[in-house]
Amino acid sequence: MALPKAYRLKSRQDFQAVFREGIRRHSSHFTLRALKPTLATEPSLDTAPPSTKIGIAISTKVSKRAVVRNKIKRQITAALHQLLPKLLPGWRLVLIVKPTTIESECETQKFLQELEQLLAQTEVLNGYS
């Protein structure tokens, strides 16, 4: 189950902007890079704020086997599905998976807990700003 298209960070320019200008938060299994939304000078009432865009980066340093990397991505995506309604709009996020993730055999609930903690530190979740 992939992220909905409206929530996917796709372009190389977006990833580069997040890496260049975004803030960093670390946990035991992830590094979160987050870029705050830019404030428009004239907010219009008829346009909705853009949704938060999320990208997941998982290197071959985590595992040489694509099967293992894809399994981790699916677990992270399942955890993110539960957090999507709580995210503030307009953020661009890149979640980088650390090589220690493969050793600990994390489950979706652990990923959910750790992601929620990272997003709260970054003030991306509703109620944490």
N, C-alpha and C positions, 0 to 999 in steps of 0.2 A: 504494500500500500504506500504509494508515493505521496509526497506533499502535493496539495492542490497547486495548479499552475500559477495562481495569483500569489502564492507564497514562495515561489522558487527564485533564487538568485542565480541568474544564468550567464550574463555577459562577463567577459574577461575584464572589461573596464570597471564593472561593479565590484568584482572581487579585488582588483587592484586598488580601488578607492578605499575599500574597507581595510585592507592591509596597510595602506599608506597613512590614512587619517584616523582610523578607528581606535577605540580604547580596547585594552586587553584585560581579561580576567582569567585566572587559572584555577583549575581544580585538579584532583588526582588523575582523572581520565581525559579531561578536555581542556582546551584553550578556547575561549570565546573572544572573537573580535567583533566589536559592535560600532556602527557608525550612526550617530544621531541624525534624525531627520532635519533637513534644512528648513528654516522658517520662511515661508513665502511672504512677500511684502504685502500682497493683497489677497487674503484668503477669500475665496468665493463660496457662497452658500450652496450652490448647486453641484459642486464637485466634492466627492467623498475623499477623505485623506487616503493616500496610497497604503496598501497593506504592507506589513512587515515582510521583507524578503529574507530567506534563509538559505544558506549554502552549507554543505557538509564536505569537509576536506579530510580524506583519509589516505595516508601515504603507504607506499609499499614497505616502509619501515615497520609499520604495524604488523603486517603479514604479507608474505610474498604471494599468498594464495588469494585470488580474487573472490573465491567462495566465502572465505572468512571475512574479508573486508566488506562484502555486500551484506553479509549477515549482521555485522555491526551497524551498518548504515540502516538496515531495516529496523533494528531495535531502536536506534536513535529516532528514526522517523515516527515510529509508533509512540514513543514518549512525547515527541513534539506535537503530535496530533492532539494529545490531551491538553497541551499548553497553548495551542493556537488561539482559543477564545480569550485568553488572559493577556495576550501581547498587545502593547500599545502600537498604534499604526505608524508607518513611515520609517521604521528602523531597518537597517541592513545588517544582517548577522552572518558571520562565518564561524562554524563550529569545527575546530580542528581536533581530531582524535589523536591522543598520545599513544605511543607504543606500549605503555603499561596496561592499556585496556585489554589486550589479548591475554595477558597473564592472569588477570583476575576473573575472567569469564563473567562479566557483568550481565545482569538481567535487565529487562525493560524498566522494572520498578526502581532499580538503583540508578539507571540512566535518568529516569524522570526526576528523582530526588536531587541528583547532582545538577541537572539542567535547570531545575527550578531555583536552586540556590544560586547558580551563576547568573541567571536572568534577573533575580532579585538584587544581586550585588550591582549589576549594571543598570538597574532601574528601568528595565524593559517591561516588566510585568505591571499590570494594573494594580494600583494600591501601594506601590513601592517607590513612587516618585515624590 
